[in-house]
Amino acid sequence: MINKRLLVKNLLAHNDESSFYDKKRKIDLGNKEGKAKFLKHICALSNSNPANNSYIVVGVEDETNEINGVDFFDDSKLQNLVNAYLTNPPLISYENIMFPHLPADKVVGLVTIRPTGEITSLRKNIWKYWGGSIFMRDGSISMPKDFDIEIRDVNSEIVKGIENSARNNIELTLDGVIDFLNHRHSDLPSAYKVFKEQFVLCWAGIPKEVKGNTYYSRVDIELINEQVRLFYSALDEVSIVYNDDHFKTLEYVNLGLNQQFKYYPLEELTIEFRENGSYVMNSELVFEPPRFNKKTLYHIYNANNALVEKLQKNIPLNPSEEKDLVQLAETYLICYLNDFDDAMENLAEARPYLKQKGRNAYRSFKEAQRILRKVKYS
């Protein structure tokens, strides 16, 4: 079993970016340019490594290798994006890796690319890249190549050595459990369970009982063996159910208008642990968007647009507008879910101003974007 934190360290220590791994300060899948560049690197790494995994490490400074981290990214539908745009798409996973020196809400992203052995190419146009384009790694750069390329195995022994040196051990597992329970979450109720005598999973959160059911807020869930954070949220409510074979979470989002809010089921995640030392994670979007009165939404939509315009023109907001600003992302999201197609584009324009206005407004923006990603990719 690979300890993903050790794997990241080994990749960064091995050498600079190469034909089997890339590093990024961040990835931005909120626009076509960001998606196109991400897909280009996936395509190039898959073609350059037909017989071994390749990796993208996210949250690392390119020049200095300094690990600054990125926001927790729980996009379980990323494979859908790759399948939609690539021919012979590789299998990919995005994992959130804990590092002790990072703030609680920051992680290092690790993208693992498992090739099919076939030549991967763009299925259709995106941004400035044409459908049918093929990319390969030329050292640390992803470059377009001719259609008659030959894919060759040149990295499998190097990557195998890096992965083998990142194998987990008892000391790392025990240290991880103690750190999770006694240090990182000493202020929260927390627990752990061992599955199949091999996998150690820890979780923490504030429980509350509603009609005989237990729900948790401020939830953090980590698979200790691999140092992978499976779930993190400071906002949503989560229910947790487990037995000897699986661990299941159901995430709820709190949406509403005019001080009338309701929790809506968003996504169910099931981790099935197997006797052969492996596990499988499956996620299912169960979200049914709330519907609201169109007349009310038109009023809110126009008010939001006027608020964004004042921000763009640097016009001071009155106290009522400052209060509405905190709800801007959520109300734009509700408008979008009720067929106001331009709502999320307008919200994207407001991003830099929300970031300047304080933590609550910007946190609400990131939460709206997270929900949108899940809905769109599904």
N, C-alpha and C positions, 0 to 999 in steps of 0.2 A: 504494500500500500504506500503510495507516494505522499509525502508531506509537502503540500504545495508551497508553503512558505520557504522550505529549503530549496525546492525546485526553482522558485523565483530568484533566490540568492545565487544558486549555481549558474543560472542563465546569465545573470548580470556579471558574475565573476569570471565566466568562461572567456569571454572576449566581447568586442563591440558587436553591434547588430550584424547579423550574418544571413546566410541563405536559409537558416532554420529558425530564426527568431527575430522579432522586431520589438521595439519599445516605443511607447507613445506617452506624452504628457497627459493626453486625454483623447477620447474619441467622441465625436458629436454625430449622433444619428438623427438629429432633429431637422436636418436639411439635406438636400440632394447631394451637395458637394461632400458633406461628411460621410453619407452613406456610400457614395461612389468610391471615395478613397479607402474606406474600410473594406469594401468588396474587392477592390484592386489588390490589397495586401493579402486577403484571404486566398484569392485566386493564385497569386504569385507564390505564396508559401506552399500551397497545396501542390502546385506543379513542380516546385523545386524539391519536394520531399515526398516522393511517391511511396516510400516504404517505411516512413517513420512520422511520428507526431512533429508538428511545428507549433510555435507559440508567439503570441503577442502579449507583452507585459505593459499594462496601462497604469499610469500614475508615477512615472519615472522621468526625471529630467534628462534630455537627450545628451547634453554635453557632459554633465557631471555624474550621471547615474544616481543622483540623489532621489530617495524615495519620499515623495510628498503626498502620494495617495490621491484618490478620487472619491466621489460620492458612491455609496452602495448602489449597485446597478442590478436589479433583479429581473432583467428582461429574459424570461424563459422562452420567448417566442423568436429569439434571434435566428434560430435555424430556419424559420419560415421566411425571413428576409433573404437569407442566403439561397434557399431553394427557389425563390421567386426570380432571382437575378442571375444565377449561375447555372450553366450546363455541367453535368457531372459534379454536383456540389459536394464538398467534403462534409463530414460530420464536425460540428463545432460546439463548444461549450464555453460559457463565460462564468467564471467563478470569482467570488470576492474573498481575498486572502487577507487575514488579520496580520498586522505588524504592531508590536507592543508600543512603539514610539509615536504611532499615529493617533490623532483624536478619535473618539468613540465612533463618530459618524464617517470616518474615512477608512478606506481599504485600498489594496492594490488589486487591480483587475487582471485576471489571467485568462486569455483566450487560447484554448487548445484546438488545433486543427488536425483532424484525422482524415487522411486522403483516401480516395477510392482506388488509386492506381491508374485512373483515366485522366486525360487532359481536361482541365477545367477552364471554361471560358465564360465571358459575359453572355447571357441569354438575350438581353435587350439593351437598348441605349439607356444610359444614366449619366447625367451631367455632361461632361465633355468626352466620355468614353463610349465608343460605338459597340453595339451588339455584335458578338462574334470575336471581340478582342481577347487575346491571350496574353497573360503576364507571367514573367518568371523573375526570380531574385537574381540580381547581378550584384553580388556582394551584399551590401546593406540596402540596396535600392530595388524597388519593384518596377520592372521595365516591360514595355510591350514587346512581344516577340512574333516571329513569323508563324504561319499556320502549320508548317511542316517540322515543328520542333520535336525533339526526342527527349522524353523525360527519363532521367537517370538517377539511380540511388547512389548518393555520395555522402550522405550525412547519418545514415542509420546507426553506425557504430558509435559515432560521437554522441548522438542524442541518447542512445541506450546507456552510455556511461554516465551522462548527466542525470538521467532519471534514476539509475541504480544508486547513485550517491545521495539521492534525496529520499531514500526509503525511510519510513517512520520507525520509531523504536519506543520501548516502554517509557523511557525517561521523558521523551518529548510529549507523549500522551499524558502522563501524570502531571507534568508541569503545566500543560494546557488546561487540564481540568481544574487544578488548584488556582491558576490565574483567573479563569473564567468565574469560578464561584466566590473566591475570597478577595479578589482585587478589582477586576473590571465591573463586577455586579454585586459588590458587598452591600449596596443600598437597596437591592431588589430581591424578592423571593426567587430562588433559582433551583434547578434540579438537573440531574443527569440520568441517563440510562445506557446500559451496555446491550447492544444488539448482536446476537449470534456469536457471542464471546470475543468479538473482534472490534466492533464499531462503538465508539463512545460519542454520544450526542448530548450536548448541554443546551439548556434554554433558560431564559430569565424573562420576567415581566411582572406587571402589577395585575393580580387576579381580581375579578369581581363576579359575583353570582347574579344571574338574571334568570328567573323562572327555572331554577334547578340546573342551569347550564353555566359553565365557567368560561369567561372570556378574559383575554390578557391585553394590556396596553404596554407601550414602551418595550416591545418584544425584540429579543435578540436570540437567534438560534444558530449554533455552530456545530459542525461535524469536526470534533477535536482531532481525530486521526490525521485529517488532511489539512487542518487549519483553514477550513473553508466556512465562511459565514453564509448560512443558507437563507436567513431572513433577518431584516432589520427595519424597524419602523418606529418613529416617535409619535406617529399620528393615529394609525389605524388600530382596530380591534381584531384579535385573532383568537380562534378556538383551536385547541390542540387535543388530538385523540391518538393514542398509541397502544400497541400490544407487543408481543415478542417478535413480530415479523415486520411491522411497518410503523411509521410515524407520519401523521397526517395533520396538516394545518389548513384552515379555511380563513381567508383574510376578508375582512369587511371594510368598506369605505363609507365615511359619513358625509352625505350630501343633502342639500336642501336649500330652500329660499325663505327669506323673511322670518328667520329664527325658528323655522320648522324643519328639523333635520331628522334623517332616518339612516340606519345602517343597511347597506346593500352588500350581499355577498359578491366578492370580486373574483378570487381565484383559489382553487383548491390544489394544494401541493401534497403529493404522496411519495414518501421514500420507502421503498421496499428493500429490505435487507435479505440477502440470500446465503445459503449454507456454504456456497463455494467461495466466499470471501469477496463477493461483489455486491453492488447495490444499484438500484435503478430509481431515478426520479422522474415522476410524471406530473405535469401540471395541466389543469383544465380550467379554462375561463368560464365562469358561471354567472357572469355579470349581465343583468338585465337593466339597461339604462332607465332611470326615472323619467317620466314624462310630466311636463308642466304646461300650464296655460300659455298659448302662443302670445296673447296680448301682453301678459306679464313679462314674458321673455323678451319681446321686442323692446319694451321699456328698459329692461336691465341691459340688454345688448347695446342700445343707443347710449345709455348712461356710461357704460364701460368704455365705449369708443370715445366719448367726450372726455372721459378721465384720462385716457391714454394720450389724447391730443394735448391736454394741458401739461402732461408730463413732458411730452416732446418739445413743447414751447417754453418749458421751464416756468410755468405759471404756478404760483403757490396754491396749495389745496387748503380748503377749509376743513374744520374738524370732522364734519360728516363725510367728506370725500376721503380724508385720511383713513377713516374707519372702513369705507367701501373698498379702499385699495387693498386691504388685507384679504378681502373676499374676491378680489378681481379674478384671480386664476380659477378659482372654483366655479364662479358664476359663468365665466367664459366657457369652461369645460361643460357645464350643464347646457349652455346654449348650443355648443357643438353637438352634444349627444341628442339634441332635439332639432337637428337638421339646419343649424346656422353654420354653413360650411366654412365661412371665413373667420369664424371665432378664434380658432387656434392660431391662425396666421396673425391676427391682430394681437393676440397674447404674446406671440414670439417677438413682435415689435416692441412690446413693453418690457421685455426681459431685462435690459440693462438698467432701466429706471427702477424696476422692482428690486434689483440687487442693491441699488444705492439706498433704497428706502428702509432697509432693515431686514432682520432675519426672518420675521414671521411672514412678510409678504413674499420673500424669495423662497422660503420653504414651501409655501402654498403653491408657488409656481412649479417647483420641482415635483411636487406630489401630483399636480394636474398632468404634467408631462409623462410621468411614470404610468398613470392610469391610461393615458391616451396611447402610449406605446403598446401596452398589453392589448387594448381593444383593436388597434389598427393591424398589428401583426397576426392577430388571430383570425 
